Amino acid sequence: MYDDILVPTDGSPASDAAIEHAIDLADRYGARLHALYVVDGSAYSTLEAGSEVVIDALQSEGEEATARVADAAADAGVEATTTVASGTAYRSIREYVDEHGIDMIVMGTHGRKGLDRYLLGSVTERVVRTADVPVLTVRQSDDE
């Protein structure tokens, strides 16, 4: 049913919950797991100096976050590939899905409500609304 499962990560506890589910699904279906971290440098492009330092730090954070996914997948006997991309998160996720033949996306959600949800936006919500493949959302538990 699923050959390639994408788990976008930002290194947060909400992502960690999604990673567990994604690994379980990949193991169950014999699927390859794709870990993706998106560096969105647009928020830092207006900095006069230091934007490269920030973007380099985010790139390193992405490499560490995707490596943790790959390590957890390997521990479960699941094949995994990692990618750190640049761009707007939800667009980059959709592009990755199209380019790599992804069958399913597993994403964490912070479970924000009310004004926080509207002010901060939600990458997960945008992906759910615009993706052409099934999206499983995993909410971070209250004790995380």
N, CA, C and O atoms as a MOPAC input file, in Angstrom:
PM7 MOZYME 1SCF
protein

 N      0.81500 1    -1.20000 1     0.00000 1
 C      0.00000 1     0.00000 1     0.00000 1
 C      0.85400 1     1.25900 1     0.00000 1
 O      0.56700 1     2.20500 1    -0.73300 1
 N      1.91900 1     1.27600 1     0.82900 1
 C      2.81100 1     2.42600 1     0.87700 1
 C      4.24200 1     1.95500 1     0.61500 1
 O      4.74100 1     1.04300 1     1.27500 1
 N      4.88400 1     2.59000 1    -0.35200 1
 C      6.27800 1     2.26100 1    -0.66700 1
 C      7.24400 1     3.32600 1    -0.15100 1
 O      8.37600 1     3.01900 1     0.22200 1
 N      6.79100 1     4.57600 1    -0.13100 1
 C      7.63700 1     5.69300 1     0.29000 1
 C      6.83100 1     6.62000 1     1.19700 1
 O      5.81000 1     7.17300 1     0.78800 1
 N      7.30200 1     6.78100 1     2.42900 1
 C      6.61200 1     7.60200 1     3.42000 1
 C      7.52000 1     8.76800 1     3.79900 1
 O      8.69100 1     8.57800 1     4.12500 1
 N      6.96500 1     9.97000 1     3.75100 1
 C      7.71000 1    11.17700 1     4.10200 1
 C      7.35700 1    11.61900 1     5.50900 1
 O      6.18300 1    11.69700 1     5.87100 1
 N      8.38100 1    11.90800 1     6.29900 1
 C      8.17900 1    12.49900 1     7.61600 1
 C      8.99000 1    13.79200 1     7.67800 1
 O     10.20200 1    13.76200 1     7.89600 1
 N      8.31600 1    14.92500 1     7.48600 1
 C      9.01000 1    16.20200 1     7.65700 1
 C      9.29700 1    16.41000 1     9.14200 1
 O      8.46700 1    16.08000 1     9.98900 1
 N     10.45300 1    16.95000 1     9.45200 1
 C     10.81200 1    17.16400 1    10.85000 1
 C     11.36400 1    18.56400 1    11.05500 1
 O     12.02700 1    19.12300 1    10.18100 1
 N     11.07900 1    19.11600 1    12.21400 1
 C     11.70800 1    20.37400 1    12.60200 1
 C     12.48100 1    20.18600 1    13.91000 1
 O     12.92800 1    21.15100 1    14.52900 1
 N     12.62800 1    18.92100 1    14.31500 1
 C     13.37000 1    18.60900 1    15.53200 1
 C     12.58800 1    18.79500 1    16.81500 1
 O     13.14300 1    18.63000 1    17.90100 1
 N     11.30500 1    19.13700 1    16.71700 1
 C     10.47900 1    19.40600 1    17.89600 1
 C      9.87300 1    18.11700 1    18.46000 1
 O      9.87100 1    17.08700 1    17.78600 1
 N      9.36100 1    18.17100 1    19.69600 1
 C      8.65900 1    17.01500 1    20.24500 1
 C      7.45600 1    16.57900 1    19.38400 1
 O      7.15200 1    15.38900 1    19.30600 1
 N      6.78600 1    17.52400 1    18.74900 1
 C      5.66700 1    17.15600 1    17.87200 1
 C      6.17600 1    16.31900 1    16.70100 1
 O      5.52000 1    15.36200 1    16.28900 1
 N      7.32900 1    16.67400 1    16.17100 1
 C      7.93000 1    15.87900 1    15.09800 1
 C      8.32600 1    14.49900 1    15.60700 1
 O      8.16400 1    13.50500 1    14.89800 1
 N      8.83800 1    14.43300 1    16.81700 1
 C      9.24900 1    13.14900 1    17.37800 1
 C      8.08000 1    12.17300 1    17.45100 1
 O      8.23900 1    10.98700 1    17.16000 1
 N      6.92700 1    12.66100 1    17.83200 1
 C      5.73900 1    11.79600 1    17.88600 1
 C      5.39300 1    11.27800 1    16.49600 1
 O      5.03700 1    10.11000 1    16.33900 1
 N      5.49500 1    12.13500 1    15.49400 1
 C      5.20200 1    11.73100 1    14.11200 1
 C      6.23700 1    10.72400 1    13.61200 1
 O      5.89600 1     9.78700 1    12.89000 1
 N      7.48200 1    10.91500 1    13.99000 1
 C      8.55000 1    10.01600 1    13.55400 1
 C      8.28200 1     8.59300 1    14.03700 1
 O      8.46200 1     7.63800 1    13.28100 1
 N      7.85700 1     8.44700 1    15.27800 1
 C      7.53200 1     7.11500 1    15.80100 1
 C      6.46500 1     6.43900 1    14.95000 1
 O      6.59200 1     5.26500 1    14.60200 1
 N      5.41600 1     7.18200 1    14.61800 1
 C      4.33800 1     6.62900 1    13.78600 1
 C      4.83300 1     6.30400 1    12.38100 1
 O      4.48100 1     5.26600 1    11.82000 1
 N      5.64200 1     7.18300 1    11.81900 1
 C      6.14600 1     6.97200 1    10.46500 1
 C      7.02900 1     5.72700 1    10.39300 1
 O      6.93600 1     4.94700 1     9.44600 1
 N      7.87100 1     5.55000 1    11.38400 1
 C      8.72700 1     4.36100 1    11.40700 1
 C      7.89200 1     3.10300 1    11.54500 1
 O      8.15700 1     2.10200 1    10.87900 1
 N      6.89100 1     3.14600 1    12.40200 1
 C      6.00700 1     1.99200 1    12.57100 1
 C      5.29200 1     1.65000 1    11.26200 1
 O      5.21000 1     0.48000 1    10.88500 1
 N      4.78000 1     2.66000 1    10.57600 1
 C      4.09600 1     2.41700 1     9.29400 1
 C      5.06400 1     1.89300 1     8.23500 1
 O      4.73200 1     0.96900 1     7.49300 1
 N      6.25000 1     2.47600 1     8.16400 1
 C      7.23700 1     2.02500 1     7.18600 1
 C      7.62600 1     0.57100 1     7.44800 1
 O      7.78400 1    -0.21000 1     6.51000 1
 N      7.77800 1     0.21200 1     8.70800 1
 C      8.10500 1    -1.16300 1     9.06400 1
 C      6.95400 1    -2.10800 1     8.68300 1
 O      7.17200 1    -3.17900 1     8.11800 1
 N      5.75500 1    -1.69100 1     8.99900 1
 C      4.57800 1    -2.51500 1     8.72900 1
 C      4.37300 1    -2.77700 1     7.23700 1
 O      3.98700 1    -3.87900 1     6.84700 1
 N      4.63200 1    -1.76100 1     6.40000 1
 C      4.38600 1    -1.88400 1     4.96400 1
 C      5.65000 1    -2.14900 1     4.15300 1
 O      5.58400 1    -2.25100 1     2.92800 1
 N      6.78600 1    -2.26100 1     4.80800 1
 C      8.03000 1    -2.48000 1     4.08000 1
 C      8.39900 1    -1.28000 1     3.22100 1
 O      8.97700 1    -1.42900 1     2.14500 1
 N      8.06300 1    -0.09700 1     3.70000 1
 C      8.27600 1     1.13400 1     2.93600 1
 C      9.61000 1     1.78400 1     3.29000 1
 O     10.19000 1     1.52600 1     4.34500 1
 N     10.07300 1     2.62500 1     2.38800 1
 C     11.24700 1     3.46100 1     2.64200 1
 C     10.77000 1     4.72400 1     3.32400 1
 O      9.73900 1     5.28600 1     2.95600 1
 N     11.52100 1     5.17100 1     4.32200 1
 C     11.18700 1     6.38400 1     5.04600 1
 C     12.05800 1     7.52700 1     4.52900 1
 O     13.26800 1     7.37300 1     4.36400 1
 N     11.43400 1     8.66400 1     4.27900 1
 C     12.14100 1     9.86200 1     3.84100 1
 C     12.01000 1    10.90500 1     4.94200 1
 O     10.90000 1    11.29300 1     5.30700 1
 N     13.14800 1    11.36000 1     5.47300 1
 C     13.15000 1    12.42000 1     6.48500 1
 C     13.53900 1    13.72300 1     5.79400 1
 O     14.55600 1    13.79300 1     5.10400 1
 N     12.72200 1    14.75000 1     5.98700 1
 C     12.94400 1    16.04100 1     5.32700 1
 C     12.91900 1    17.16900 1     6.34700 1
 O     12.01400 1    17.25200 1     7.17700 1
 N     13.91200 1    18.02800 1     6.27700 1
 C     13.97600 1    19.23900 1     7.08100 1
 C     14.08100 1    20.39800 1     6.10000 1
 O     14.90500 1    20.36400 1     5.18600 1
 N     13.26100 1    21.41400 1     6.27900 1
 C     13.26700 1    22.55000 1     5.36900 1
 C     13.81000 1    23.78400 1     6.08400 1
 O     13.29800 1    24.19300 1     7.12600 1
 N     14.85300 1    24.36600 1     5.50600 1
 C     15.43700 1    25.60900 1     6.00600 1
 C     14.74600 1    26.74800 1     5.26800 1
 O     14.90000 1    26.90200 1     4.05700 1
 N     13.99200 1    27.53400 1     6.00600 1
 C     13.30300 1    28.69100 1     5.41300 1
 C     14.09200 1    29.94100 1     5.78300 1
 O     13.88500 1    30.52900 1     6.84500 1
 N     14.99000 1    30.33500 1     4.90300 1
 C     15.85300 1    31.47500 1     5.16000 1
 C     15.21400 1    32.81400 1     4.87400 1
 O     15.83000 1    33.85200 1     5.11800 1
 N     13.98100 1    32.82000 1     4.35700 1
 C     13.34300 1    34.08900 1     3.98100 1
 C     13.14100 1    35.00800 1     5.17800 1
 O     13.18900 1    36.22900 1     5.02700 1
 N     12.92000 1    34.45800 1     6.33900 1
 C     12.70700 1    35.28700 1     7.52100 1
 C     13.98500 1    36.00700 1     7.95600 1
 O     13.93000 1    36.99000 1     8.69500 1
 N     15.12400 1    35.51400 1     7.49700 1
 C     16.40300 1    36.08100 1     7.91300 1
 C     17.07400 1    36.88800 1     6.81200 1
 O     18.14900 1    37.44800 1     7.02700 1
 N     16.46200 1    36.95600 1     5.64400 1
 C     17.08000 1    37.63500 1     4.50600 1
 C     17.20200 1    39.14100 1     4.70700 1
 O     17.99800 1    39.78500 1     4.02400 1
 N     16.43900 1    39.71200 1     5.62000 1
 C     16.48600 1    41.15900 1     5.84800 1
 C     17.57400 1    41.56200 1     6.83900 1
 O     17.82400 1    42.75000 1     7.04100 1
 N     18.21600 1    40.57700 1     7.45400 1
 C     19.31500 1    40.89700 1     8.36300 1
 C     20.46900 1    41.48300 1     7.55300 1
 O     20.85600 1    40.93500 1     6.52100 1
 N     21.00900 1    42.59100 1     8.02900 1
 C     22.12100 1    43.22000 1     7.31500 1
 C     23.37200 1    42.35300 1     7.36500 1
 O     24.08000 1    42.20600 1     6.36900 1
 N     23.62600 1    41.80000 1     8.50000 1
 C     24.79300 1    40.94300 1     8.65400 1
 C     24.39300 1    39.73400 1     9.47700 1
 O     23.54900 1    39.82300 1    10.36900 1
 N     25.00000 1    38.61800 1     9.17100 1
 C     24.75100 1    37.43700 1     9.98400 1
 C     23.71000 1    36.48200 1     9.46100 1
 O     23.50500 1    35.42300 1    10.05400 1
 N     23.03500 1    36.81700 1     8.36000 1
 C     22.01100 1    35.90300 1     7.87300 1
 C     22.62000 1    34.57600 1     7.44700 1
 O     21.99500 1    33.52800 1     7.61500 1
 N     23.83400 1    34.60500 1     6.89700 1
 C     24.49300 1    33.36500 1     6.49400 1
 C     24.78700 1    32.49000 1     7.70400 1
 O     24.68700 1    31.26600 1     7.62600 1
 N     25.14500 1    33.10700 1     8.80900 1
 C     25.43000 1    32.35900 1    10.03600 1
 C     24.16400 1    31.65800 1    10.52400 1
 O     24.19900 1    30.49100 1    10.91400 1
 N     23.05700 1    32.37700 1    10.49700 1
 C     21.77900 1    31.80100 1    10.93100 1
 C     21.37900 1    30.65000 1    10.01200 1
 O     20.98000 1    29.58600 1    10.48500 1
 N     21.48500 1    30.85800 1     8.71700 1
 C     21.09600 1    29.81900 1     7.76000 1
 C     22.01300 1    28.60300 1     7.89300 1
 O     21.54100 1    27.46900 1     7.81100 1
 N     23.31700 1    28.81900 1     8.09700 1
 C     24.23800 1    27.70400 1     8.31500 1
 C     23.85500 1    26.92700 1     9.58100 1
 O     23.91600 1    25.69800 1     9.59900 1
 N     23.46600 1    27.63900 1    10.62400 1
 C     23.05000 1    26.98200 1    11.86700 1
 C     21.78700 1    26.15600 1    11.64800 1
 O     21.66700 1    25.04400 1    12.16100 1
 N     20.84200 1    26.70900 1    10.87900 1
 C     19.62000 1    25.96600 1    10.57600 1
 C     19.92600 1    24.73700 1     9.72600 1
 O     19.32000 1    23.68300 1     9.91700 1
 N     20.85000 1    24.86600 1     8.80200 1
 C     21.27100 1    23.73300 1     7.96800 1
 C     21.84900 1    22.62200 1     8.85300 1
 O     21.52600 1    21.44700 1     8.67800 1
 N     22.69500 1    23.00400 1     9.79400 1
 C     23.28200 1    22.02300 1    10.72300 1
 C     22.20400 1    21.37900 1    11.58800 1
 O     22.22300 1    20.17100 1    11.82600 1
 N     21.27000 1    22.19400 1    12.05100 1
 C     20.15500 1    21.66900 1    12.85300 1
 C     19.34600 1    20.66300 1    12.03000 1
 O     18.92500 1    19.62800 1    12.54600 1
 N     19.13700 1    20.96800 1    10.76800 1
 C     18.40400 1    20.06200 1     9.89000 1
 C     19.12100 1    18.74600 1     9.67000 1
 O     18.50300 1    17.68200 1     9.65000 1
 N     20.44000 1    18.82900 1     9.50500 1
 C     21.21800 1    17.60500 1     9.32600 1
 C     21.16400 1    16.73500 1    10.57300 1
 O     21.07500 1    15.51100 1    10.47700 1
 N     21.21700 1    17.36200 1    11.74200 1
 C     21.11800 1    16.61000 1    12.99500 1
 C     19.72800 1    15.99700 1    13.15900 1
 O     19.60300 1    14.84000 1    13.56200 1
 N     18.68300 1    16.76700 1    12.84800 1
 C     17.30300 1    16.27900 1    13.00700 1
 C     17.03100 1    15.10400 1    12.07600 1
 O     16.42600 1    14.11500 1    12.48900 1
 N     17.47100 1    15.20100 1    10.82600 1
 C     17.21400 1    14.10300 1     9.88700 1
 C     18.08400 1    12.88900 1    10.20800 1
 O     17.66600 1    11.75200 1     9.98800 1
 N     19.28600 1    13.12300 1    10.72600 1
 C     20.14800 1    12.00100 1    11.12700 1
 C     19.51100 1    11.22200 1    12.28200 1
 O     19.61000 1     9.99600 1    12.33100 1
 N     18.85800 1    11.93200 1    13.21400 1
 C     18.16100 1    11.24900 1    14.31800 1
 C     17.04300 1    10.35600 1    13.78200 1
 O     16.81400 1     9.25900 1    14.29200 1
 N     16.34800 1    10.83800 1    12.74500 1
 C     15.29600 1    10.01700 1    12.13100 1
 C     15.91200 1     8.77500 1    11.49600 1
 O     15.41700 1     7.66300 1    11.68200 1
 N     16.99200 1     8.97100 1    10.74800 1
 C     17.64900 1     7.83900 1    10.08700 1
 C     18.16100 1     6.81800 1    11.09800 1
 O     18.06100 1     5.61200 1    10.87200 1
 N     18.71100 1     7.30000 1    12.21600 1
 C     19.20300 1     6.39100 1    13.26100 1
 C     18.05500 1     5.59400 1    13.87400 1
 O     18.17400 1     4.38600 1    14.07900 1
 N     16.94800 1     6.26600 1    14.16600 1
 C     15.78500 1     5.57400 1    14.74700 1
 C     15.21800 1     4.56100 1    13.75200 1
 O     14.80800 1     3.46800 1    14.14100 1
 N     15.19600 1     4.92300 1    12.48100 1
 C     14.70600 1     4.00000 1    11.45600 1
 C     15.62300 1     2.78300 1    11.36000 1
 O     15.14600 1     1.65000 1    11.29100 1
 N     16.92400 1     3.01100 1    11.35400 1
 C     17.87900 1     1.90400 1    11.27400 1
 C     17.71800 1     0.95600 1    12.46000 1
 O     17.79700 1    -0.26200 1    12.30400 1
 N     17.49200 1     1.52400 1    13.64800 1
 C     17.26900 1     0.69400 1    14.84100 1
 C     16.04800 1    -0.20400 1    14.68000 1
 O     15.99000 1    -1.29300 1    15.25200 1
 N     15.06900 1     0.25800 1    13.89700 1
 C     13.84500 1    -0.52000 1    13.66700 1
 C     13.94400 1    -1.37900 1    12.40800 1
 O     12.99400 1    -2.08000 1    12.05900 1
 N     15.08900 1    -1.32900 1    11.72700 1
 C     15.26100 1    -2.11400 1    10.50400 1
 C     14.56800 1    -1.51500 1     9.29800 1
 O     14.22900 1    -2.22900 1     8.35400 1
 N     14.35400 1    -0.19800 1     9.32200 1
 C     13.66300 1     0.48900 1     8.23100 1
 C     14.67300 1     1.28400 1     7.41700 1
 O     15.50600 1     2.00000 1     7.97400 1
 N     14.59500 1     1.15500 1     6.09600 1
 C     15.46000 1     1.93100 1     5.20700 1
 C     15.02000 1     3.39000 1     5.23600 1
 O     13.82800 1     3.68900 1     5.16500 1
 N     15.99500 1     4.29800 1     5.34300 1
 C     15.65600 1     5.71800 1     5.41100 1
 C     16.62400 1     6.53500 1     4.56900 1
 O     17.78800 1     6.17700 1     4.39100 1
 N     16.10800 1     7.63500 1     4.06300 1
 C     16.91500 1     8.60700 1     3.33900 1
 C     16.65400 1     9.97300 1     3.95900 1
 O     15.55400 1    10.23600 1     4.44400 1
 N     17.65700 1    10.84100 1     3.94800 1
 C     17.52000 1    12.14900 1     4.58100 1
 C     17.80000 1    13.26000 1     3.58300 1
 O     18.64100 1    13.12800 1     2.69400 1
 N     17.07200 1    14.35800 1     3.75400 1
 C     17.25400 1    15.52700 1     2.90100 1
 C     17.04700 1    16.79100 1     3.71800 1
 O     16.11600 1    16.88900 1     4.51800 1
 N     17.93200 1    17.75700 1     3.50200 1
 C     17.74400 1    19.09600 1     4.04300 1
 C     17.56700 1    20.00100 1     2.82500 1
 O     18.46200 1    20.11000 1     1.98600 1
 N     16.40500 1    20.64600 1     2.73800 1
 C     16.07700 1    21.49300 1     1.59400 1
 C     15.91900 1    22.93800 1     2.04700 1
 O     15.79500 1    23.22000 1     3.23900 1
 N     15.92600 1    23.83700 1     1.08700 1
 C     15.70500 1    25.25800 1     1.37200 1
 C     14.43300 1    25.70700 1     0.68500 1
 O     14.12500 1    25.26100 1    -0.42000 1
 N     13.68800 1    26.59500 1     1.34300 1
 C     12.46900 1    27.13400 1     0.75300 1
 C     11.38900 1    27.31500 1     1.79600 1
 O     11.64000 1    27.24100 1     2.99900 1
 N     10.18800 1    27.55400 1     1.31600 1
 C      9.02400 1    27.65200 1     2.18900 1
 C      8.61100 1    26.23300 1     2.55100 1
 O      8.48600 1    25.37900 1     1.67300 1
 N      8.40000 1    25.97600 1     3.83300 1
 C      8.21700 1    24.60500 1     4.31700 1
 C      7.11800 1    23.84500 1     3.57300 1
 O      7.38300 1    22.77500 1     3.02400 1
 N      5.90400 1    24.36400 1     3.54200 1
 C      4.82400 1    23.56500 1     2.96100 1
 C      5.03000 1    23.36500 1     1.46000 1
 O      4.68500 1    22.31000 1     0.92800 1
 N      5.57900 1    24.35100 1     0.78000 1
 C      5.84800 1    24.20300 1    -0.66700 1
 C      6.95300 1    23.18300 1    -0.91100 1
 O      6.85700 1    22.35800 1    -1.82000 1
 N      7.99100 1    23.24400 1    -0.10300 1
 C      9.09500 1    22.29500 1    -0.25100 1
 C      8.63300 1    20.86700 1     0.02200 1
 O      9.08300 1    19.93000 1    -0.63700 1
 N      7.75100 1    20.70300 1     0.97800 1
 C      7.20700 1    19.37100 1     1.27300 1
 C      6.41900 1    18.86100 1     0.07700 1
 O      6.59500 1    17.71500 1    -0.33700 1
 N      5.55700 1    19.69200 1    -0.47900 1
 C      4.77800 1    19.27700 1    -1.66200 1
 C      5.68300 1    18.94800 1    -2.84100 1
 O      5.44700 1    17.96600 1    -3.54500 1
 N      6.71200 1    19.75500 1    -3.06500 1
 C      7.65200 1    19.49500 1    -4.15800 1
 C      8.38000 1    18.17300 1    -3.94100 1
 O      8.57600 1    17.40900 1    -4.88600 1
 N      8.77900 1    17.90200 1    -2.70800 1
 C      9.46500 1    16.65200 1    -2.40400 1
 C      8.54900 1    15.45900 1    -2.69000 1
 O      8.98300 1    14.45300 1    -3.25200 1
 N      7.29700 1    15.58100 1    -2.30400 1
 C      6.31700 1    14.51600 1    -2.55800 1
 C      6.24100 1    14.22200 1    -4.05500 1
 O      6.28600 1    13.06100 1    -4.46300 1
 N      6.12900 1    15.25400 1    -4.86100 1
 C      6.02100 1    15.08400 1    -6.31500 1
 C      7.29500 1    14.49200 1    -6.91200 1
 O      7.22800 1    13.60400 1    -7.76100 1
 N      8.44400 1    14.97600 1    -6.47600 1
 C      9.71700 1    14.55800 1    -7.06300 1
 C     10.14400 1    13.14700 1    -6.67100 1
 O     10.90200 1    12.50700 1    -7.40000 1
 N      9.66400 1    12.65300 1    -5.52700 1
 C     10.13100 1    11.35700 1    -5.02300 1
 C      9.04200 1    10.28200 1    -4.96600 1
 O      9.26500 1     9.21100 1    -4.40200 1
 N      7.89000 1    10.55100 1    -5.53100 1
 C      6.83300 1     9.53900 1    -5.56700 1
 C      6.36100 1     9.10600 1    -4.19500 1
 O      6.12200 1     7.92100 1    -3.96100 1
 N      6.22600 1    10.05200 1    -3.29100 1
 C      5.80100 1     9.75300 1    -1.91800 1
 C      4.33700 1     9.32100 1    -1.92100 1
 O      3.50300 1     9.91900 1    -2.60200 1
 N      4.03200 1     8.26600 1    -1.14500 1
 C      2.67300 1     7.72100 1    -1.04900 1
 C      1.90100 1     8.26800 1     0.14900 1
 O      0.67000 1     8.27700 1     0.14600 1
 N      2.62500 1     8.72500 1     1.17200 1
 C      1.97600 1     9.19800 1     2.39200 1
 C      2.91800 1    10.14300 1     3.12900 1
 O      4.13800 1     9.98300 1     3.09700 1
 N      2.32200 1    11.13300 1     3.79400 1
 C      3.07400 1    12.06500 1     4.63300 1
 C      2.61900 1    11.86500 1     6.07400 1
 O      1.42100 1    11.77300 1     6.34400 1
 N      3.56600 1    11.79900 1     6.99000 1
 C      3.24800 1    11.71600 1     8.41600 1
 C      3.87100 1    12.94700 1     9.07600 1
 O      5.08900 1    13.12000 1     9.06400 1
 N      3.01800 1    13.80200 1     9.65300 1
 C      3.48800 1    15.07000 1    10.21700 1
 C      2.99900 1    15.26500 1    11.63700 1
 O      1.90200 1    14.84400 1    12.00400 1
 N      3.82700 1    15.90500 1    12.41400 1
 C      3.43700 1    16.27900 1    13.75800 1
 C      2.66500 1    17.58200 1    13.75400 1
 O      2.79400 1    18.40500 1    12.84700 1
 N      1.86800 1    17.74800 1    14.77900 1
 C      1.15000 1    19.00600 1    14.96100 1
 C      1.28200 1    19.42400 1    16.41700 1
 O      1.27600 1    18.58900 1    17.32100 1
 N      1.39900 1    20.71200 1    16.62500 1
 C      1.57100 1    21.23500 1    17.98100 1
 C      0.24600 1    21.36800 1    18.71000 1
 O      0.22700 1    21.56900 1    19.92500 1
 N     -0.85300 1    21.26000 1    17.99500 1
 C     -2.15800 1    21.34400 1    18.63000 1
 C     -2.51100 1    22.73000 1    19.12400 1
 O     -3.24100 1    22.87900 1    20.10400 1
 N     -1.99600 1    23.74700 1    18.44700 1
 C     -2.33100 1    25.12000 1    18.85800 1
 C     -3.79600 1    25.39600 1    18.57000 1
 O     -4.38900 1    24.84300 1    17.64300 1
 N     -4.35500 1    26.26300 1    19.38800 1
 C     -5.76200 1    26.62500 1    19.23300 1
 C     -5.90300 1    28.13200 1    19.26700 1
 O     -4.98700 1    28.85500 1    19.65700 1
 N     -7.05200 1    28.57900 1    18.85900 1
 C     -7.39000 1    29.99300 1    18.99500 1
 C     -6.45900 1    30.91800 1    18.24600 1
 O     -6.04300 1    30.63100 1    17.12400 1
 N     -6.13700 1    32.03200 1    18.88100 1
 C     -5.36000 1    33.09000 1    18.25200 1
 C     -3.96100 1    32.62500 1    17.84800 1
 O     -3.46900 1    33.01600 1    16.78900 1
 N     -3.30800 1    31.79300 1    18.67600 1
 C     -1.97000 1    31.29500 1    18.32700 1
 C     -1.98000 1    30.59900 1    16.97100 1
 O     -1.06600 1    30.77800 1    16.16600 1
 N     -3.01800 1    29.80700 1    16.72400 1
 C     -3.11000 1    29.07000 1    15.46400 1
 C     -3.18800 1    30.03100 1    14.28600 1
 O     -2.53600 1    29.82500 1    13.26200 1
 N     -3.98100 1    31.07200 1    14.43400 1
 C     -4.15100 1    32.01500 1    13.33100 1
 C     -2.94100 1    32.91700 1    13.14000 1
 O     -2.58700 1    33.24300 1    12.00700 1
 N     -2.31000 1    33.31900 1    14.22000 1
 C     -1.14900 1    34.20100 1    14.11800 1
 C      0.09000 1    33.46900 1    13.63300 1
 O      0.84800 1    34.00500 1    12.82500 1
 N      0.30400 1    32.26100 1    14.11100 1
 C      1.50900 1    31.52900 1    13.77800 1
 C      1.36800 1    30.72300 1    12.49400 1
 O      2.37300 1    30.36600 1    11.87900 1
 N      0.14400 1    30.43200 1    12.07900 1
 C     -0.04600 1    29.60600 1    10.89400 1
 C      0.32400 1    28.17300 1    11.20200 1
 O      0.74700 1    27.85700 1    12.31400 1
 N      0.16800 1    27.33000 1    10.24400 1
 C      0.48100 1    25.93300 1    10.46500 1
 C      0.94900 1    25.29800 1     9.16500 1
 O      0.20000 1    25.20900 1     8.19200 1
 N      2.20000 1    24.85800 1     9.16800 1
 C      2.72600 1    24.14100 1     8.01500 1
 C      1.90000 1    22.88200 1     7.80800 1
 O      1.52700 1    22.55800 1     6.68000 1
 N      1.61300 1    22.17400 1     8.89000 1
 C      0.84500 1    20.93600 1     8.78300 1
 C     -0.51700 1    21.19300 1     8.15600 1
 O     -0.95000 1    20.44600 1     7.27800 1
 N     -1.19000 1    22.24200 1     8.60000 1
 C     -2.51000 1    22.55400 1     8.05500 1
 C     -2.43900 1    22.83200 1     6.55700 1
 O     -3.29100 1    22.37300 1     5.79600 1
 N     -1.43300 1    23.57500 1     6.13800 1
 C     -1.29000 1    23.87800 1     4.70500 1
 C     -1.00200 1    22.61900 1     3.89700 1
 O     -1.51700 1    22.45700 1     2.79000 1
 N     -0.18200 1    21.73000 1     4.44300 1
 C      0.11300 1    20.48700 1     3.74400 1
 C     -1.14600 1    19.63400 1     3.64700 1
 O     -1.43200 1    19.07600 1     2.58800 1
 N     -1.89900 1    19.52600 1     4.73600 1
 C     -3.13600 1    18.74500 1     4.71700 1
 C     -4.08900 1    19.26200 1     3.63200 1
 O     -4.70700 1    18.48400 1     2.90600 1
 N     -4.19100 1    20.58400 1     3.53900 1
 C     -5.12000 1    21.17600 1     2.57300 1
 C     -4.65600 1    21.06800 1     1.13000 1
 O     -5.48600 1    21.08300 1     0.22100 1
 N     -3.35700 1    20.95900 1     0.89300 1
 C     -2.87000 1    21.05500 1    -0.48400 1
 C     -2.18900 1    19.80600 1    -1.02700 1
 O     -1.93200 1    19.73400 1    -2.22900 1
 N     -1.89200 1    18.83600 1    -0.20200 1
 C     -1.17500 1    17.64200 1    -0.65800 1
 C     -2.08000 1    16.74200 1    -1.49100 1
 O     -3.29100 1    16.67400 1    -1.28000 1
 N     -1.45700 1    16.05900 1    -2.43900 1
 C     -2.18000 1    15.12500 1    -3.30100 1
 C     -2.11700 1    13.68400 1    -2.79400 1
 O     -2.63000 1    12.77300 1    -3.44400 1
 N     -1.48800 1    13.47600 1    -1.63300 1
 C     -1.39000 1    12.14500 1    -1.03700 1
 C     -1.95500 1    12.20800 1     0.38100 1
 O     -2.10900 1    13.29500 1     0.93700 1
 N     -2.26600 1    11.05500 1     0.96800 1
 C     -2.77400 1    11.06900 1     2.34700 1
 C     -1.76400 1    11.67900 1     3.30700 1
 O     -0.55600 1    11.48700 1     3.17000 1
 N     -2.28700 1    12.42000 1     4.28200 1
 C     -1.45600 1    13.03100 1     5.31800 1
 C     -1.98200 1    12.57000 1     6.67000 1
 O     -3.13400 1    12.82200 1     7.02400 1
 N     -1.12600 1    11.89700 1     7.41300 1
 C     -1.46300 1    11.47900 1     8.77700 1
 C     -0.86900 1    12.51600 1     9.72000 1
 O      0.34100 1    12.74600 1     9.71600 1
 N     -1.71700 1    13.13900 1    10.52700 1
 C     -1.22100 1    14.10400 1    11.49800 1
 C     -1.17700 1    13.44000 1    12.87400 1
 O     -2.08900 1    12.71700 1    13.27400 1
 N     -0.08400 1    13.71300 1    13.57900 1
 C      0.12400 1    13.11000 1    14.89600 1
 C      0.30600 1    14.26000 1    15.87600 1
 O      1.23500 1    15.05800 1    15.75700 1
 N     -0.58800 1    14.32800 1    16.83200 1
 C     -0.51900 1    15.40700 1    17.81700 1
 C      0.43000 1    15.01600 1    18.93800 1
 O      0.41900 1    13.88600 1    19.42800 1
 N      1.23200 1    15.96100 1    19.32000 1
 C      2.14400 1    15.79400 1    20.45300 1
 C      1.31700 1    15.53900 1    21.69200 1
 O      0.30600 1    16.20800 1    21.90400 1
 N      1.72700 1    14.58000 1    22.52300 1
 C      0.96100 1    14.31100 1    23.73300 1
 C      1.11600 1    15.45900 1    24.71500 1
 O      2.08900 1    16.21100 1    24.65300 1
 N      0.16300 1    15.59300 1    25.61400 1
 C      0.15400 1    16.70500 1    26.56400 1
 C      1.33600 1    16.71000 1    27.50100 1
 O      1.71300 1    17.76800 1    28.00500 1
 N      1.93800 1    15.54800 1    27.75200 1
 C      3.05500 1    15.50400 1    28.68800 1
 C      4.40300 1    15.72600 1    28.01100 1
 O      5.43900 1    15.62200 1    28.66800 1
 N      4.41700 1    16.03200 1    26.70600 1
 C      5.68100 1    16.31400 1    26.01400 1
 C      5.93200 1    17.80300 1    25.96700 1
 O      6.94600 1    18.24100 1    25.42600 1

